[in-house]
Amino acid sequence: MTEHPAAASDPILERRAKFSRAADLGKRLGYTAFLLAMIAFFIALFTGFNDTWGWIVIACLLIGSVLLLPAIIVGYAVKAADRADLGLPDGH
């Protein structure tokens, strides 16, 4: 989300910007956890899969899912609010 010029004076736009930054951080961390799960899976695949590698992959997938779910929902909500402010259709 780009910063609106009125964001410094409008508390709703300030709060929306804060949610947008939090959603971006959640997406970045969630996708990083998925990347780590993939890396751990392929390391385990080529070095001998054992319980430890399995738990690492599962933990990374769970962490990524827990971080991504709210981040994606909040990100879409912020985009929808921006579109509504501009008077654009919501796409439904």
Order of alpha helices (4+ residues) and beta strands (2+ residues): alpha-alpha
